[in-house]
Amino acid sequence: MASDGQTVKLPTISLVHGSQAAAAVAVQHSGKTLPPPGKPAPAPEPNLRAQVALLNKYLNDSGKPEQFRLDPASDGKVIQQVNPASGEVVGEFLASEFPALARSMGISGVVVDEHA
């Protein structure tokens, strides 16, 4: 429940007499006010380079030989699958496909932020 910070006066009732007392009790609302309604704040842009690094760390820690990198010529729009032994590019994925790519490698959660 949002509070506008205004004091509210409530009448008190005497339990002994069953009638309203003449005095009023001041009740102060606590808490912070909500922001005005409108558009929600945009989600922060996930750092794709950091996400690819986390994916590579997960793959390395789990003993899987796959490695990925951002294609430097694509301005961060293409992820390349690289053969770690030869350095040869063996696959390419759009950055927007990163969540599905990471899930196919067996991970989800923090690393798999939706990337538009």
KOLLOBA-577790 format. One record per residue (C-alpha): residue in three letters; x, y, z. Coordinates in steps of 0.25 Angstrom, whole numbers, plus 5000, padded with zeros to 4 digits. Layout:
N
  res     x     y     z
  Ala     X     Y     Z
...
***
This chain:
116
  res     x     y     z
  Met  5000  5000  5000
  Ala  5006  5013  4996
  Ser  5007  5025  5006
  Asp  5006  5039  5002
  Gly  5012  5043  5016
  Gln  4999  5050  5021
  Thr  4994  5048  5035
  Val  4981  5042  5037
  Lys  4972  5044  5049
  Leu  4963  5033  5054
  Pro  4953  5034  5065
  Thr  4955  5025  5077
  Ile  4944  5017  5084
  Ser  4944  5015  5099
  Leu  4942  5000  5101
  Val  4936  5002  5115
  His  4925  5012  5111
  Gly  4923  5007  5097
  Ser  4922  5021  5092
  Gln  4932  5030  5083
  Ala  4942  5037  5091
  Ala  4944  5052  5088
  Ala  4959  5051  5085
  Ala  4965  5047  5072
  Val  4977  5039  5070
  Ala  4988  5043  5059
  Val  4993  5031  5051
  Gln  5006  5034  5043
  His  5007  5025  5030
  Ser  5021  5019  5029
  Gly  5028  5014  5016
  Lys  5032  5021  5003
  Thr  5023  5026  4992
  Leu  5022  5019  4979
  Pro  5027  5026  4967
  Pro  5016  5032  4958
  Pro  5010  5022  4948
  Gly  5016  5022  4934
  Lys  5025  5014  4925
  Pro  5034  5004  4933
  Ala  5049  5006  4932
  Pro  5056  4999  4921
  Ala  5063  4987  4925
  Pro  5078  4989  4924
  Glu  5085  4984  4912
  Pro  5092  4971  4916
  Asn  5107  4971  4913
  Leu  5108  4960  4902
  Arg  5124  4959  4903
  Ala  5123  4956  4918
  Gln  5112  4946  4915
  Val  5120  4939  4905
  Ala  5132  4939  4915
  Leu  5123  4933  4925
  Leu  5118  4922  4915
  Asn  5133  4919  4912
  Lys  5136  4918  4927
  Tyr  5124  4908  4929
  Leu  5128  4900  4917
  Asn  5143  4900  4922
  Asp  5139  4896  4936
  Ser  5130  4885  4932
  Gly  5141  4879  4922
  Lys  5133  4882  4909
  Pro  5143  4886  4898
  Glu  5133  4896  4891
  Gln  5138  4911  4891
  Phe  5131  4923  4887
  Arg  5134  4938  4883
  Leu  5128  4950  4878
  Asp  5131  4952  4863
  Pro  5140  4965  4863
  Ala  5135  4969  4849
  Ser  5120  4968  4853
  Asp  5120  4979  4863
  Gly  5115  4969  4874
  Lys  5104  4964  4866
  Val  5109  4950  4863
  Ile  5115  4939  4872
  Gln  5125  4929  4866
  Gln  5127  4915  4871
  Val  5142  4913  4870
  Asn  5150  4900  4870
  Pro  5160  4902  4882
  Ala  5170  4893  4876
  Ser  5171  4900  4862
  Gly  5165  4913  4864
  Glu  5156  4910  4852
  Val  5141  4916  4853
  Val  5132  4904  4852
  Gly  5119  4911  4854
  Glu  5112  4925  4855
  Phe  5100  4929  4863
  Leu  5093  4943  4863
  Ala  5094  4950  4877
  Ser  5079  4949  4878
  Glu  5080  4934  4879
  Phe  5089  4934  4891
  Pro  5079  4930  4901
  Ala  5075  4917  4893
  Leu  5090  4915  4890
  Ala  5094  4915  4905
  Arg  5082  4906  4908
  Ser  5086  4896  4898
  Met  5100  4896  4905
  Gly  5093  4892  4918
  Ile  5092  4905  4925
  Ser  5082  4916  4929
  Gly  5079  4927  4939
  Val  5088  4939  4940
  Val  5097  4935  4928
  Val  5084  4934  4919
  Asp  5079  4948  4920
  Glu  5070  4951  4908
  His  5078  4959  4898
  Ala  5071  4967  4887
***
